[in-house]
Amino acid sequence: MMARATTVASANEWPAERQRATVTLDYNGRYRRRIRLVTDEGDPFLLDLPQAVRLGEGDGLVLEDGGYVRVVAAAEPVADLSCRELSETARIAWHIGNRHIPIQVLPDGALRIRDDHVIVEMARQLGAQVHCHQAPFSPEPGAYASRGDEHHSHAHAHEH
């Protein structure tokens, strides 16, 4: 019988010594409810949650037997946008947000988006230095989002 994960424990809130495996998923693959997955070690398991959730780097998928599968954010094509002035960064963030594009704020204040040549060119025209590369992408969940429900009543929310 295939192992089954029915609960998600937040990163750093589950016993690491009970980790059995890891599963590496890109940004789109980390929003799930029910799907057959395969661990990085090659073992299949069923993710069977009561509702779709956004899985984060380091979250633990709780297996029915008490073990855990740690979620790893896959490296994917991203563009890091940095500016000399805070006002330039704020302007770029506004333009990206106005297009409902997921964005990650990096510890140094730079902005990370999925690599999109149109948005990258817009950011360059607005004064950003752009570094395109492969890295994990974990954007901000949004002001109205909760861990278990990223759909909200904001009239412009649509893609999840």
C-alpha positions, 0 to 999 in steps of 0.5 A: 500500500502506498504511503499517504500524507494527510497533514502539513507541518510548518517548517521548523515545527516538526521533528527533523529526526523523523524525516524519511525523505524529501520531495522537490517541487517548483513554485506551481507544484507546491500548491496542492491538495491531492496528487501522487508524488514521488520522493527524491529517493524514488518512493511514491506517496499520496498527498491527500489534504482536506484543502489545497495549500501552498507548501513552503520550503522546509514544510513537513508532509506528515505520513500516516505512520508518523514519518515526514517528507520534507518539502524542498523548493526546486531551483527554477528560472528566476530574475532578481531585480535590484535598484540603487534607490529605494524609490526605484525598487518601490516603483518596480514592485508597484508595476509588478503587483499591478500585473498580479505577478507573484514576487519574492522580497529577498533579504537584501531588499532585491525583488525576485520574479519568475523569469519573464522577458517582458517583465524583465525588460520593463524592470530594466527600463525602470532602472533595475539591474537584472540577474537571471538565474536558477534559484528557488522561488517562494513569493509573498503569499499576499495580504489576504492569504492564510496558509491554507487558503490563498483564495480571498475576496480581493476582486482582482485575485484569480490565478492559484 
